[in-house]
Amino acid sequence: MRAPSQDKPSRHSLRGKITLGYYAVAAIILVASLFFVGELRTLEARVVLGQRATDLFNTALEIRRFERNYFLHHQAVDLEENGRYIQLAQALLADNQTDFAAIATQARLTELRTRLNDYQRQMSAYATSDRRQLEAAETHVRQLGQEVVAIAEEMAGAERRQIQTTLASFRMLLLGVILSMALLIVMIGRALSQRVVRPLKEMEASVAAISANHRDTLSAPSNDREILSIIAAFNHMLKELDLRQKSLMRSERLASLGTMLSGVAHELNNPLSNISTSCQILQEEVGESDAATQKLYLGQIDQQTERARTIVRSLLDFSRERAFRKEAVLLKPLVAQTVGFVRGEVSAKSVVRLAIPEDLSVSADAQRLQQVFVNLIRNAMEGLDTQGRIDISAQIVQAGEPPAGTALGEGCESKGEMVEIRVADNGPGIAPELLPRIFDPFFTTKDVGHGMGLGLFVAYEIVDEHGGCIAVQSVPGQGATFCIRLPREGGLGQPPSDAHDAQGGH
């Protein structure tokens, strides 16, 4: 079966659906724009008519103004201005007959022209009248002027009211069209949401489920070409990432096991030494010691044998491959056991101090969390001298922002109650230019053959897998402090085997 062309939008593609939605919205906007253009042209015509009526009314007012000035001062210039504005009003009526016909009736326009012509004749007659006729002529002129102004004002007011009516109608139409456009766009948006956004939301939920380890692959939420391509590429990437992460974790765990053997040998040496001493005493006192003494030494042998078995079992648990599983884990016994594993690497005069509440627990995979502590403790030990010190502390904090004074705190903005674990040393610290790269895979400052540079990267990945974050603070010459924040577990966890306090240099 031939695949659809990549350049041509198809019905079974997101591109085709989105393009169709754009065309629909564009068509709605085009129709609405044409409608508004027509309405605006109508409104523009009404405004032009209003301006004509206003000009006529203002001209009538100017006629009356110069009329009053002439009656008061009898200056020829006022008479000339009065006559000029009369001619302007007559010209406005003659040049805009069609416009004024839309404002007033033909009878009213004829009446205005008649009154204006009579006013012009009476004003000219007033200028040539003798003193006995002035008062009667003035009264007649004023009456005609008032009638001219009244008609012009009536026309201007009528047009203003018409413009206001048109504006009100336009507002209602505009509101109706906007609401209709909004409704249509919402309907188109919902349709696109059903056909485009819904598959993306389902993909988002699937990715969130994968990040929470609830599923291993993505399923296709639709038959769209783009979605199928993304799903296939994403599932392939998940498979490759899983293989590489397992390989990295296995390599780092094997490296840790190799360096931890000296610490385990030290841990095993104490119970084996006690067993050997008890056996020698029993051998020397064969037939001489009473049953109670023999039972005491045999109990010590059994107790130390169980302790050695527990140490070996803990080492096997650490090295065994198993699926990620979160449970309530008591923090102090887990850290103490981890310190026991790496004790052989601690300098004779170096010390590891714990300041962790006895009942503080976290929700974590014990094996993976132990790998984090192994990597951080080993990383701290590498720069210590004989006066070295490592302080491991933990407390419950109300998180809201990255730990104060730390760098590389990405992801530490989560809010709520968290368990904050600090691993601090008094070594040489980390150079500022190296800080941005310390969590990168294969980054190391060691010589070739002395490490792959995966320790801190693996620690970062494990903490992120637990839904926590890791940050670092360092001042050259004053040591470094790694800060881990993990979700708090409400209940108490089960302590790991052979739980005890840790003190380096034993």
C-alpha positions as CSV (number, residue, x, y, z in Angstrom):
1,M,0.0,0.0,0.0
2,R,1.4,3.4,-1.0
3,A,2.1,5.8,1.9
4,P,0.6,9.3,1.7
5,S,2.8,12.0,0.3
6,Q,4.8,14.0,2.9
7,D,4.1,17.3,1.1
8,K,0.4,16.9,0.6
9,P,-1.9,17.3,3.7
10,S,-4.1,14.2,4.2
11,R,-7.2,13.6,6.2
12,H,-5.2,11.2,8.4
13,S,-2.6,13.8,9.5
14,L,-2.3,16.6,12.0
15,R,-1.1,18.9,9.3
16,G,-4.3,18.4,7.3
17,K,-6.6,18.9,10.3
18,I,-4.8,22.1,11.4
19,T,-4.7,23.5,7.9
20,L,-8.5,22.9,7.6
21,G,-9.0,24.7,10.9
22,Y,-6.9,27.6,9.7
23,Y,-8.9,27.8,6.5
24,A,-12.2,27.8,8.4
25,V,-11.0,30.6,10.8
26,A,-9.6,32.6,7.8
27,A,-13.0,32.3,6.0
28,I,-14.8,33.5,9.1
29,I,-12.5,36.5,9.5
30,L,-12.8,37.4,5.8
31,V,-16.6,37.3,5.9
32,A,-16.6,39.4,9.1
33,S,-14.1,41.8,7.7
34,L,-16.2,42.4,4.5
35,F,-19.3,42.9,6.6
36,F,-17.5,45.4,8.8
37,V,-16.1,47.3,5.8
38,G,-19.6,47.7,4.5
39,E,-20.9,48.9,7.8
40,L,-18.0,51.3,8.2
41,R,-18.6,52.8,4.8
42,T,-22.3,53.4,5.8
43,L,-21.1,55.0,9.0
44,E,-18.6,57.1,7.1
45,A,-21.4,58.4,4.9
46,R,-23.4,59.3,7.9
47,V,-20.5,61.2,9.4
48,V,-20.0,63.1,6.2
49,L,-23.7,64.1,6.3
50,G,-23.3,65.1,9.9
51,Q,-20.3,67.3,9.0
52,R,-22.3,69.0,6.2
53,A,-25.2,69.7,8.6
54,T,-22.7,71.0,11.3
55,D,-21.0,73.2,8.7
56,L,-24.4,74.7,7.7
57,F,-25.3,75.3,11.4
58,N,-21.9,76.9,12.2
59,T,-22.3,79.2,9.1
60,A,-25.8,80.2,10.3
61,L,-24.3,81.1,13.7
62,E,-21.6,83.2,12.0
63,I,-24.2,85.0,10.0
64,R,-26.0,85.9,13.2
65,R,-22.8,86.9,15.0
66,F,-21.8,89.5,12.3
67,E,-25.4,90.6,12.2
68,R,-25.3,91.5,15.9
69,N,-21.9,93.2,15.4
70,Y,-23.3,95.3,12.6
71,F,-26.4,96.3,14.5
72,L,-24.2,97.4,17.4
73,H,-21.3,99.1,15.7
74,H,-22.6,99.8,12.1
75,Q,-19.2,98.9,10.6
76,A,-19.0,98.0,6.9
77,V,-16.7,95.1,7.6
78,D,-19.3,93.3,9.7
79,L,-21.8,93.7,6.9
80,E,-19.4,92.4,4.4
81,E,-18.6,89.3,6.6
82,N,-22.3,88.8,7.1
83,G,-22.9,88.8,3.4
84,R,-20.0,86.4,2.8
85,Y,-21.3,83.9,5.2
86,I,-24.8,84.2,3.7
87,Q,-23.3,83.3,0.3
88,L,-21.4,80.4,1.9
89,A,-24.6,79.0,3.3
90,Q,-26.3,79.3,0.0
91,A,-23.3,77.6,-1.7
92,L,-23.5,74.7,0.8
93,L,-27.2,74.2,0.1
94,A,-26.6,74.3,-3.7
95,D,-23.5,72.1,-3.8
96,N,-24.8,69.4,-1.4
97,Q,-28.4,69.1,-2.4
98,T,-28.3,65.3,-2.4
99,D,-26.7,65.1,1.1
100,F,-29.1,67.6,2.6
101,A,-32.1,65.7,1.0
102,A,-31.1,62.7,3.1
103,I,-31.3,64.9,6.3
104,A,-34.4,66.9,5.8
105,T,-37.5,66.9,3.6
106,Q,-37.6,68.9,0.4
107,A,-40.2,71.2,1.8
108,R,-37.9,72.0,4.8
109,L,-34.9,72.6,2.5
110,T,-37.0,74.9,0.3
111,E,-38.2,76.8,3.4
112,L,-34.5,77.2,4.5
113,R,-33.5,78.6,1.1
114,T,-36.5,81.0,1.1
115,R,-35.7,82.3,4.6
116,L,-32.0,82.6,3.7
117,N,-32.8,84.6,0.6
118,D,-35.3,86.8,2.4
119,Y,-32.7,87.4,5.2
120,Q,-30.1,88.4,2.6
121,R,-32.6,91.0,1.0
122,Q,-33.7,92.3,4.4
123,M,-30.1,92.7,5.5
124,S,-29.3,94.7,2.3
125,A,-32.4,96.8,2.8
126,Y,-31.5,97.5,6.4
127,A,-28.1,98.9,5.3
128,T,-29.9,101.5,3.1
129,S,-32.8,102.3,5.4
130,D,-33.3,105.7,7.1
131,R,-33.4,106.1,10.8
132,R,-37.2,105.9,11.1
133,Q,-37.2,102.4,9.4
134,L,-34.2,100.9,11.2
135,E,-36.0,99.5,14.2
136,A,-38.7,97.8,12.1
137,A,-36.1,96.5,9.7
138,E,-33.8,95.2,12.5
139,T,-36.7,93.3,14.1
140,H,-37.6,91.7,10.7
141,V,-33.9,90.7,10.1
142,R,-33.5,89.2,13.6
143,Q,-36.7,87.2,13.1
144,L,-35.5,85.8,9.8
145,G,-32.0,85.1,11.2
146,Q,-33.6,83.1,14.1
147,E,-35.6,81.1,11.7
148,V,-32.5,80.3,9.6
149,V,-30.6,79.2,12.6
150,A,-33.5,77.1,14.0
151,I,-33.8,75.2,10.7
152,A,-30.0,74.6,10.5
153,E,-29.9,73.5,14.1
154,E,-32.8,71.2,13.5
155,M,-31.1,69.6,10.6
156,A,-27.8,69.2,12.5
157,G,-29.6,67.7,15.5
158,A,-31.5,65.3,13.3
159,E,-28.3,64.1,11.7
160,R,-26.5,63.8,15.1
161,R,-29.4,61.6,16.3
162,Q,-29.1,59.6,13.1
163,I,-25.4,59.1,13.6
164,Q,-26.0,58.0,17.2
165,T,-28.6,55.6,16.1
166,T,-26.3,54.2,13.4
167,L,-23.5,53.9,16.0
168,A,-25.7,52.1,18.4
169,S,-26.8,49.8,15.6
170,F,-23.2,49.3,14.6
171,R,-22.2,48.4,18.2
172,M,-25.0,45.8,18.4
173,L,-24.0,44.3,15.0
174,L,-20.3,44.4,16.0
175,L,-21.1,42.6,19.3
176,G,-23.3,40.1,17.5
177,V,-20.6,39.4,14.9
178,I,-17.9,39.1,17.5
179,L,-20.0,36.7,19.6
180,S,-20.8,34.7,16.5
181,M,-17.1,34.6,15.5
182,A,-16.1,33.6,19.0
183,L,-18.7,30.8,19.0
184,L,-17.6,29.5,15.6
185,I,-13.9,29.7,16.6
186,V,-14.7,27.9,19.8
187,M,-16.5,25.2,17.9
188,I,-13.6,24.9,15.5
189,G,-11.2,24.8,18.4
190,R,-13.2,22.1,20.1
191,A,-13.2,20.1,16.9
192,L,-9.4,20.5,16.6
193,S,-9.0,19.7,20.2
194,Q,-10.9,16.4,19.7
195,R,-8.9,15.6,16.6
196,V,-5.5,17.1,17.4
197,V,-5.0,18.0,21.0
198,R,-6.6,14.9,22.5
199,P,-4.0,12.5,20.9
200,L,-1.3,14.9,22.2
201,K,-2.8,14.9,25.7
202,E,-2.9,11.1,25.7
203,M,0.7,11.0,24.6
204,E,1.5,13.4,27.5
205,A,-0.2,11.1,29.9
206,S,1.6,8.1,28.5
207,V,5.0,9.9,28.8
208,A,4.1,10.9,32.5
209,A,3.2,7.2,33.1
210,I,6.6,6.1,31.6
211,S,8.4,8.7,33.8
212,A,6.7,7.2,36.8
213,N,7.6,3.6,35.7
214,H,4.0,2.6,35.2
215,R,4.5,1.5,31.7
216,D,7.4,0.7,29.3
217,T,6.1,2.0,25.8
218,L,3.8,4.5,24.3
219,S,0.6,3.4,22.5
220,A,-0.7,5.2,19.5
221,P,-3.7,7.4,20.5
222,S,-4.7,8.1,16.8
223,N,-4.0,7.1,13.3
224,D,-2.4,10.4,12.3
225,R,0.8,10.0,10.4
226,E,2.8,12.4,12.6
227,I,1.6,10.8,15.8
228,L,2.5,7.3,14.5
229,S,6.0,8.5,13.5
230,I,6.5,10.2,16.9
231,I,5.3,7.1,18.8
232,A,7.6,4.8,16.8
233,A,10.6,7.1,17.3
234,F,9.9,7.6,21.0
235,N,9.5,3.9,21.7
236,H,12.8,3.2,19.9
237,M,14.5,5.9,21.9
238,L,13.0,4.4,25.1
239,K,14.4,1.0,24.2
240,E,17.8,2.3,23.4
241,L,17.9,4.5,26.6
242,D,16.9,1.6,28.7
243,L,19.6,-0.6,27.3
244,R,22.3,2.1,27.7
245,Q,21.2,3.0,31.2
246,K,21.2,-0.6,32.3
247,S,24.7,-1.0,30.8
248,L,25.9,2.2,32.6
249,M,24.4,1.1,35.9
250,R,25.9,-2.3,35.6
251,S,29.3,-0.9,34.8
252,E,29.2,1.5,37.7
253,R,27.9,-1.1,40.1
254,L,30.8,-3.5,39.1
255,A,33.3,-0.7,39.6
256,S,31.8,0.0,43.0
257,L,31.9,-3.6,44.0
258,G,35.5,-3.8,43.1
259,T,36.5,-0.9,45.3
260,M,34.2,-2.0,48.1
261,L,35.8,-5.4,48.5
262,S,38.4,-4.0,50.9
263,G,35.7,-2.5,53.1
264,V,33.8,-5.8,53.1
265,A,37.0,-7.7,53.9
266,H,37.4,-5.3,56.9
267,E,33.8,-5.9,58.0
268,L,34.3,-9.7,57.7
269,N,37.6,-9.7,59.5
270,N,36.0,-8.8,62.9
271,P,33.4,-11.6,63.1
272,L,35.9,-14.1,61.6
273,S,38.5,-13.1,64.2
274,N,35.9,-13.5,67.0
275,I,34.9,-16.9,65.7
276,S,38.6,-18.0,65.5
277,T,39.2,-16.8,69.1
278,S,36.2,-18.6,70.5
279,C,37.1,-21.8,68.7
280,Q,40.7,-21.7,70.0
281,I,39.4,-21.2,73.6
282,L,37.0,-24.2,73.2
283,Q,39.8,-26.3,71.8
284,E,42.1,-25.5,74.7
285,E,39.4,-26.2,77.3
286,V,38.1,-29.4,75.8
287,G,37.0,-31.6,78.7
288,E,37.8,-28.9,81.3
289,S,35.1,-26.2,80.8
290,D,31.6,-26.6,82.0
291,A,28.5,-26.7,79.7
292,A,27.6,-23.1,80.4
293,T,31.0,-21.8,79.3
294,Q,30.9,-24.0,76.1
295,K,27.3,-22.8,75.4
296,L,28.5,-19.1,75.8
297,Y,31.4,-19.5,73.3
298,L,29.2,-21.5,70.9
299,G,26.6,-18.7,71.1
300,Q,29.3,-16.2,70.2
301,I,30.4,-18.3,67.3
302,D,26.8,-18.5,66.0
303,Q,26.3,-14.8,66.5
304,Q,29.4,-13.8,64.6
305,T,28.7,-16.4,61.9
306,E,25.3,-14.8,61.4
307,R,26.9,-11.4,61.3
308,A,29.3,-12.5,58.6
309,R,26.4,-14.1,56.7
310,T,24.5,-10.8,56.9
311,I,27.4,-8.8,55.5
312,V,27.8,-11.2,52.6
313,R,24.0,-11.1,52.0
314,S,24.0,-7.3,52.0
315,L,26.8,-7.3,49.5
316,L,24.9,-9.7,47.3
317,D,21.8,-7.6,47.6
318,F,23.7,-4.6,46.4
319,S,25.2,-6.4,43.4
320,R,22.0,-8.2,42.3
321,E,20.1,-7.0,39.3
322,R,16.4,-6.3,40.1
323,A,13.6,-4.0,38.9
324,F,13.2,-0.5,40.4
325,R,11.0,-0.7,43.5
326,K,10.2,2.1,46.0
327,E,9.5,1.3,49.6
328,A,9.9,2.9,53.1
329,V,13.6,2.8,54.0
330,L,15.1,3.9,57.3
331,L,17.9,6.3,56.2
332,K,20.5,6.1,59.0
333,P,21.0,2.3,58.9
334,L,21.2,2.3,55.1
335,V,23.9,5.1,55.2
336,A,25.8,3.3,58.1
337,Q,25.8,0.1,56.1
338,T,27.1,1.9,53.0
339,V,29.9,3.5,55.0
340,G,30.8,0.0,56.2
341,F,31.2,-1.1,52.6
342,V,33.6,1.6,51.6
343,R,35.4,1.8,55.0
344,G,38.5,0.2,53.4
345,E,38.9,3.3,51.3
346,V,38.9,5.7,54.3
347,S,42.3,6.9,55.3
348,A,43.5,5.8,58.7
349,K,43.0,9.2,60.2
350,S,39.9,10.2,58.2
351,V,36.5,10.1,59.8
352,V,32.9,9.7,58.6
353,R,30.3,11.2,60.9
354,L,26.6,10.7,60.7
355,A,23.9,13.1,62.0
356,I,20.7,11.4,60.9
357,P,17.6,11.0,63.1
358,E,17.0,7.3,64.0
359,D,13.4,7.2,62.7
360,L,13.8,9.3,59.5
361,S,12.7,7.3,56.5
362,V,12.4,8.0,52.8
363,S,10.4,6.4,50.0
364,A,13.2,4.8,47.8
365,D,14.7,1.8,46.2
366,A,17.3,0.8,48.9
367,Q,19.7,-0.7,46.4
368,R,19.8,2.3,44.1
369,L,19.9,4.8,46.9
370,Q,22.8,2.9,48.4
371,Q,24.6,3.3,45.0
372,V,24.1,7.1,45.3
373,F,25.7,7.1,48.8
374,V,28.6,4.9,47.6
375,N,29.3,7.2,44.7
376,L,29.1,10.4,46.8
377,I,31.3,9.0,49.6
378,R,33.9,7.7,47.2
379,N,33.9,11.0,45.4
380,A,34.5,12.8,48.7
381,M,37.2,10.4,49.8
382,E,39.3,11.0,46.7
383,G,40.4,14.4,47.7
384,L,40.8,13.9,51.4
385,D,44.1,13.7,53.3
386,T,44.8,12.0,56.7
387,Q,42.9,14.8,58.4
388,G,39.9,14.4,56.1
389,R,36.3,14.4,57.4
390,I,33.0,13.5,55.8
391,D,29.8,14.7,57.4
392,I,26.5,13.1,56.4
393,S,23.4,14.7,57.8
394,A,19.7,14.6,57.1
395,Q,16.6,16.5,58.1
396,I,13.1,17.3,57.0
397,V,12.7,20.6,55.2
398,Q,9.8,22.5,53.6
399,A,11.1,22.8,50.1
400,G,10.2,25.8,47.9
401,E,13.4,26.8,46.2
402,P,16.9,25.3,45.6
403,P,19.1,24.8,48.7
404,A,20.8,28.1,49.8
405,G,24.2,28.7,48.3
406,T,24.1,25.7,45.9
407,A,24.6,25.5,42.2
408,L,23.2,23.0,39.7
409,G,19.9,22.8,41.6
410,E,17.8,22.2,38.6
411,G,14.5,20.4,39.6
412,C,14.9,21.6,43.2
413,E,12.0,24.1,42.9
414,S,9.4,21.5,44.0
415,K,7.4,22.6,47.0
416,G,6.3,20.5,50.0
417,E,7.9,18.4,52.7
418,M,11.1,16.8,51.6
419,V,14.0,14.9,53.2
420,E,17.2,16.8,52.7
421,I,20.5,14.8,52.9
422,R,23.8,16.5,52.9
423,V,27.2,14.9,52.2
424,A,29.9,17.4,53.1
425,D,33.7,17.1,53.1
426,N,36.6,19.3,54.0
427,G,38.7,18.5,51.0
428,P,40.0,20.8,48.3
429,G,36.6,21.5,46.8
430,I,35.6,21.7,43.1
431,A,36.9,24.4,40.8
432,P,34.1,26.8,39.6
433,E,34.8,26.1,36.0
434,L,34.2,22.4,36.6
435,L,30.9,22.7,38.5
436,P,28.7,22.9,35.4
437,R,30.0,19.6,34.1
438,I,30.4,17.3,37.2
439,F,27.1,15.5,36.5
440,D,27.9,14.9,32.8
441,P,28.5,11.3,31.8
442,F,32.2,10.3,31.4
443,F,33.4,13.6,32.8
444,T,36.3,13.0,35.2
445,T,39.4,14.9,36.4
446,K,41.3,11.6,37.1
447,D,44.1,10.2,34.9
448,V,43.2,7.7,32.2
449,G,42.5,4.3,33.7
450,H,41.4,5.6,37.1
451,G,37.7,5.9,36.5
452,M,35.1,6.3,33.8
453,G,33.5,9.5,35.2
454,L,30.1,7.9,35.7
455,G,29.8,8.1,39.5
456,L,28.1,11.4,39.8
457,F,26.1,11.0,36.6
458,V,24.7,7.7,37.9
459,A,23.9,9.4,41.3
460,Y,22.1,12.2,39.4
461,E,20.1,9.7,37.3
462,I,19.1,7.6,40.4
463,V,18.0,10.7,42.4
464,D,15.9,11.9,39.4
465,E,14.4,8.5,39.1
466,H,13.2,8.8,42.7
467,G,11.5,12.1,41.9
468,G,14.1,14.1,43.8
469,C,17.0,16.4,43.0
470,I,20.7,16.8,43.7
471,A,22.6,20.1,44.0
472,V,26.2,20.9,44.9
473,Q,28.0,23.7,46.8
474,S,31.7,24.1,46.7
475,V,34.3,26.7,47.6
476,P,37.9,25.9,46.4
477,G,40.0,25.0,49.5
478,Q,36.9,24.6,51.8
479,G,35.4,21.4,50.6
480,A,32.2,20.5,48.8
481,T,28.7,19.7,49.9
482,F,26.3,17.6,47.9
483,C,22.6,18.1,48.8
484,I,19.9,15.5,47.9
485,R,16.2,16.1,48.3
486,L,13.9,13.1,48.3
487,P,10.1,12.7,48.9
488,R,9.5,11.9,52.6
489,E,8.0,8.6,53.6
490,G,5.4,9.0,56.3
491,G,5.9,5.5,57.9
492,L,8.9,3.8,59.2
493,G,10.9,1.6,56.9
494,Q,12.7,-1.6,57.6
495,P,16.4,-1.2,58.5
496,P,18.9,-2.9,56.2
497,S,20.9,-5.9,57.6
498,D,23.8,-5.3,59.9
499,A,22.6,-1.7,60.7
500,H,25.1,0.1,62.9
501,D,26.6,3.6,63.4
502,A,29.6,4.3,61.2
503,Q,32.9,5.7,62.2
504,G,35.8,5.9,59.8
505,G,39.3,4.8,60.7
506,H,38.3,1.7,62.7
